[in-house]
Amino acid sequence: MVYKRKSNGNNDFAVAKALNESVISLFEVLMMYQVIVRHEKFDKDELNRAYIFIVDELQKIYDKNPELQEIKPEPTWKKFDLLLPMYDVSKYLEDDDGGKSHNARVEKLSMLAGEEEPRLTDDQKRLVEYVDTIAKKYTEIIIEEHKKSPKNEVELPTLYIHRFTFTYKQDGTVLINDVLKLKKVHAGSISEHLLEQCMKNPNKLFKPKLGRTSRNISTILSSIGITPIMRDLFFPIVSDEKGVLFRPTVTFREALSDRIRTREFEEELMKHGAIPHLVTPEIYEPTVDEVNQSFY
């Protein structure tokens, strides 16, 4: 059962959350700036233009809502009126989450307002679509560069996802690395009963209590959208006799130790906006050889 507040009629918080997500997607592109800046299709002005318009729209919403202005930490976009010079912004983002911590508190306001689904104006819808298209374009460029990374030359950089996360929210939303959304779990369903027990028993083998059902645990997980690679990562043990081992967080090194080949899954996550990390000879955990072992 999902509890929701009675609406107070203020949908601005939900809209601000949606627009913040678009800004964060642009910041995520910049977090890999050192890689994509050398690409011939990389256009700084195009990214900067998208950023200017989306931030301007956000500022209007914040100006009329003191509750948004009072949130700490402030949104990262408050620190930059432009994305230029992009190198300076990207260096700042190395120690900043791009505004995710702030936006989690915006989401809290939308919950308390009883307005969790954004009602965007037509102009806002076009703006979000424009910004998301730009972010997707450059994310795909990153992925293409990633695919071209040589297998054996450790001097050249490659990309990897350093941690895989499984999140289940009270509203039934299931997210992988906060970007890949699986099928929504309905209140009162057998899937809800399973995931709720998994979240209460992380990193230990337990036998879920699911009542009378003809469906086995593997089938229930598949119905949520859990693919074989996700099962290897997050549910390494699934047995109707022994029980379930659920891992909400799996590091890249742990995946390597379990001999799980993650490259295609990482590329899928990057397409949805997951932030890849840059591996260079100065970075030893994991080493480039270990990364290549997982990729090929």
C-alpha positions as CSV (number, residue, x, y, z in Angstrom):
1,M,0.0,0.0,0.0
2,V,1.3,3.4,-1.0
3,Y,0.4,6.4,1.2
4,K,0.0,9.8,-0.4
5,R,-0.8,13.2,1.0
6,K,-3.9,15.0,0.0
7,S,-2.9,17.5,-2.7
8,N,-2.4,21.1,-1.6
9,G,-2.6,22.2,-5.3
10,N,1.0,23.3,-5.6
11,N,2.6,21.3,-8.5
12,D,5.7,23.5,-8.7
13,F,7.8,21.2,-6.6
14,A,7.1,18.3,-8.9
15,V,7.9,20.4,-11.9
16,A,11.1,21.7,-10.3
17,K,12.2,18.1,-9.7
18,A,11.6,17.2,-13.3
19,L,13.5,20.2,-14.6
20,N,16.4,19.6,-12.1
21,E,16.7,16.1,-13.6
22,S,17.3,17.6,-17.0
23,V,20.0,19.9,-15.7
24,I,21.6,16.9,-13.9
25,S,21.7,15.0,-17.2
26,L,23.8,17.9,-18.7
27,F,26.1,17.9,-15.7
28,E,26.6,14.1,-16.1
29,V,27.8,14.8,-19.7
30,L,30.3,17.3,-18.4
31,M,31.6,14.9,-15.8
32,M,33.1,13.0,-18.7
33,Y,34.2,16.2,-20.4
34,Q,37.9,15.1,-20.5
35,V,37.0,12.3,-22.8
36,I,34.4,13.8,-25.1
37,V,36.0,17.2,-25.5
38,R,38.3,15.7,-28.1
39,H,35.4,14.4,-30.2
40,E,34.8,16.3,-33.5
41,K,31.0,16.3,-32.9
42,F,31.3,17.8,-29.5
43,D,29.7,21.3,-29.6
44,K,30.2,23.4,-26.4
45,D,27.7,26.0,-27.5
46,E,24.9,23.5,-28.0
47,L,25.3,22.2,-24.5
48,N,25.6,25.7,-23.1
49,R,22.5,26.8,-24.9
50,A,20.4,24.0,-23.5
51,Y,21.7,24.7,-20.0
52,I,20.9,28.4,-20.2
53,F,17.2,27.8,-21.2
54,I,16.5,25.0,-18.6
55,V,18.2,27.0,-15.7
56,D,16.2,30.1,-16.6
57,E,13.0,28.1,-16.4
58,L,14.0,26.7,-13.1
59,Q,15.0,30.1,-11.7
60,K,11.4,31.3,-12.3
61,I,10.0,28.5,-10.3
62,Y,12.4,28.9,-7.5
63,D,11.8,32.7,-7.3
64,K,8.1,32.2,-6.5
65,N,8.6,29.3,-4.0
66,P,10.6,30.2,-0.8
67,E,10.6,26.5,0.2
68,L,12.8,25.7,-2.8
69,Q,15.1,28.6,-2.1
70,E,15.6,27.4,1.5
71,I,16.8,23.9,0.6
72,K,20.4,23.0,1.6
73,P,22.5,22.1,-0.2
74,E,21.7,24.6,-2.9
75,P,21.3,23.2,-6.5
76,T,24.6,23.0,-8.4
77,W,23.2,25.2,-11.2
78,K,23.1,28.1,-8.7
79,K,26.9,28.1,-8.9
80,F,27.1,28.4,-12.7
81,D,25.1,30.8,-14.9
82,L,26.9,29.3,-17.9
83,L,28.6,26.0,-18.7
84,L,31.6,27.9,-20.0
85,P,34.5,27.4,-19.5
86,M,33.4,23.8,-19.5
87,Y,36.7,22.5,-18.2
88,D,36.2,24.5,-15.0
89,V,32.7,23.2,-14.5
90,S,33.7,19.6,-15.1
91,K,36.5,19.9,-12.6
92,Y,34.1,21.3,-10.0
93,L,31.7,18.3,-10.7
94,E,34.5,15.8,-9.7
95,D,33.6,16.6,-6.1
96,D,29.9,17.4,-6.5
97,D,26.9,15.2,-7.3
98,G,25.5,17.7,-9.8
99,G,22.5,18.6,-7.6
100,K,21.1,15.1,-6.8
101,S,21.2,15.7,-3.1
102,H,19.3,18.9,-3.5
103,N,16.8,17.3,-5.9
104,A,16.1,14.5,-3.4
105,R,14.8,17.3,-1.0
106,V,12.8,18.8,-3.8
107,E,11.2,15.4,-4.2
108,K,10.4,15.4,-0.5
109,L,8.5,18.7,-0.9
110,S,6.5,17.3,-3.8
111,M,5.5,14.3,-1.6
112,L,4.5,16.5,1.3
113,A,2.5,18.7,-1.1
114,G,0.6,15.6,-2.4
115,E,1.7,16.5,-5.9
116,E,4.3,14.0,-7.1
117,E,3.6,13.9,-10.9
118,P,4.7,17.1,-12.7
119,R,2.1,18.9,-14.8
120,L,4.4,20.6,-17.3
121,T,3.2,23.4,-19.6
122,D,3.6,22.8,-23.3
123,D,6.7,25.1,-23.3
124,Q,8.2,23.2,-20.5
125,K,7.5,19.9,-22.2
126,R,9.3,21.1,-25.3
127,L,12.2,22.5,-23.2
128,V,12.7,19.2,-21.3
129,E,12.5,17.2,-24.6
130,Y,15.1,19.6,-26.1
131,V,17.5,19.3,-23.2
132,D,17.1,15.5,-22.9
133,T,17.8,15.1,-26.6
134,I,21.0,17.1,-26.2
135,A,22.1,15.1,-23.2
136,K,21.3,11.8,-24.9
137,K,23.2,12.9,-28.0
138,Y,26.5,13.4,-26.1
139,T,26.0,10.4,-23.9
140,E,25.8,8.3,-27.1
141,I,29.1,9.9,-28.3
142,I,30.7,8.8,-25.0
143,I,29.5,5.3,-25.5
144,E,30.8,5.2,-29.1
145,E,34.2,6.4,-27.9
146,H,34.0,3.7,-25.2
147,K,33.5,1.0,-27.8
148,K,36.5,2.2,-29.7
149,S,38.8,1.8,-26.6
150,P,41.6,-0.6,-27.5
151,K,41.7,-3.9,-25.6
152,N,45.4,-4.1,-24.8
153,E,46.9,-0.6,-24.7
154,V,46.8,0.4,-21.0
155,E,48.1,3.9,-21.8
156,L,44.7,4.9,-23.3
157,P,41.6,5.5,-21.2
158,T,38.5,3.4,-21.0
159,L,35.2,3.8,-19.2
160,Y,33.4,1.7,-16.6
161,I,30.6,1.9,-14.1
162,H,32.2,1.6,-10.7
163,R,29.1,0.6,-8.7
164,F,25.8,-1.0,-9.6
165,T,22.8,-0.2,-7.4
166,F,19.3,-1.5,-7.0
167,T,16.7,0.8,-5.5
168,Y,13.1,0.0,-4.6
169,K,10.9,3.0,-3.7
170,Q,7.7,3.0,-1.6
171,D,5.6,4.0,-4.7
172,G,6.7,0.7,-6.4
173,T,9.4,2.2,-8.6
174,V,12.4,0.0,-9.2
175,L,15.6,1.8,-10.4
176,I,19.0,0.5,-11.4
177,N,21.8,3.0,-10.8
178,D,19.0,5.6,-10.4
179,V,18.6,5.8,-14.2
180,L,17.2,2.5,-15.5
181,K,13.5,2.1,-14.5
182,L,12.1,-1.4,-14.4
183,K,8.4,-2.3,-14.4
184,K,6.5,-0.6,-11.6
185,V,5.5,-2.9,-8.7
186,H,1.8,-2.7,-7.8
187,A,0.7,-2.4,-4.2
188,G,-0.4,-5.7,-2.7
189,S,1.3,-7.8,-5.4
190,I,3.5,-10.8,-4.8
191,S,6.3,-8.8,-6.3
192,E,5.8,-6.1,-3.7
193,H,6.0,-8.7,-0.9
194,L,9.2,-10.1,-2.3
195,L,11.0,-6.8,-2.8
196,E,9.9,-5.4,0.6
197,Q,11.5,-8.4,2.3
198,C,14.6,-8.2,0.2
199,M,15.1,-4.5,1.2
200,K,14.7,-5.5,4.9
201,N,17.3,-8.4,4.5
202,P,20.1,-7.0,2.4
203,N,23.3,-9.0,1.9
204,K,22.1,-12.2,3.7
205,L,20.5,-15.4,2.7
206,F,16.9,-15.5,3.8
207,K,13.7,-17.4,2.9
208,P,11.0,-14.9,1.9
209,K,7.4,-15.5,3.1
210,L,5.2,-15.1,0.1
211,G,2.1,-17.0,1.1
212,R,0.2,-19.2,-1.3
213,T,1.5,-18.7,-4.9
214,S,2.1,-21.0,-7.8
215,R,4.9,-18.7,-9.0
216,N,8.5,-19.4,-8.1
217,I,10.9,-16.6,-7.0
218,S,12.7,-16.6,-10.4
219,T,9.5,-16.0,-12.2
220,I,8.5,-13.2,-9.9
221,L,11.9,-11.4,-10.4
222,S,11.5,-11.8,-14.2
223,S,8.1,-10.3,-14.1
224,I,9.6,-7.1,-12.6
225,G,12.1,-6.9,-15.5
226,I,15.1,-8.5,-13.8
227,T,17.3,-9.7,-16.6
228,P,20.0,-12.4,-16.3
229,I,22.8,-9.9,-15.7
230,M,20.8,-8.0,-13.1
231,R,20.0,-11.3,-11.4
232,D,23.8,-12.2,-11.3
233,L,24.6,-8.9,-9.8
234,F,21.8,-8.2,-7.3
235,F,20.3,-11.7,-6.7
236,P,23.3,-14.1,-6.9
237,I,21.3,-16.8,-5.0
238,V,17.7,-17.5,-5.9
239,S,16.2,-20.8,-4.7
240,D,12.8,-21.8,-3.6
241,E,14.4,-24.2,-1.1
242,K,17.4,-22.2,0.1
243,G,16.0,-18.7,-0.2
244,V,17.3,-15.4,-1.7
245,L,20.5,-13.5,-1.4
246,F,19.9,-9.8,-2.3
247,R,22.7,-7.3,-2.8
248,P,21.4,-3.7,-3.2
249,T,24.9,-2.5,-4.1
250,V,27.6,-4.3,-6.1
251,T,31.0,-2.8,-6.8
252,F,32.8,-3.2,-10.1
253,R,35.5,-5.2,-8.3
254,E,32.9,-7.5,-6.7
255,A,31.4,-8.2,-10.2
256,L,34.9,-9.1,-11.5
257,S,35.4,-11.4,-8.5
258,D,32.1,-13.1,-9.4
259,R,33.2,-13.4,-13.0
260,I,30.2,-11.4,-14.2
261,R,30.7,-9.8,-17.6
262,T,29.2,-6.4,-17.3
263,R,30.2,-4.4,-20.4
264,E,26.9,-4.6,-22.4
265,F,25.0,-3.8,-19.2
266,E,27.3,-0.8,-18.5
267,E,26.7,0.6,-21.9
268,E,22.9,0.2,-21.4
269,L,23.2,2.1,-18.1
270,M,25.2,4.8,-19.8
271,K,22.6,5.2,-22.5
272,H,20.1,5.9,-19.7
273,G,22.4,8.5,-18.0
274,A,24.6,6.5,-15.6
275,I,27.9,8.3,-15.0
276,P,30.9,6.2,-16.2
277,H,34.3,6.6,-14.6
278,L,37.6,7.1,-16.5
279,V,40.3,4.5,-16.0
280,T,43.8,5.7,-16.6
281,P,47.2,4.2,-15.7
282,E,47.2,6.3,-12.4
283,I,44.0,4.6,-11.3
284,Y,44.7,1.2,-9.8
285,E,41.3,0.1,-8.5
286,P,40.3,-1.5,-10.7
287,T,43.2,-1.8,-13.0
288,V,42.9,-1.5,-16.8
289,D,43.6,-5.2,-17.2
290,E,40.8,-6.0,-14.8
291,V,38.4,-3.7,-16.7
292,N,39.3,-5.4,-20.0
293,Q,38.9,-8.8,-18.4
294,S,35.3,-7.9,-17.7
295,F,34.7,-6.3,-21.0
296,Y,36.0,-9.0,-23.3
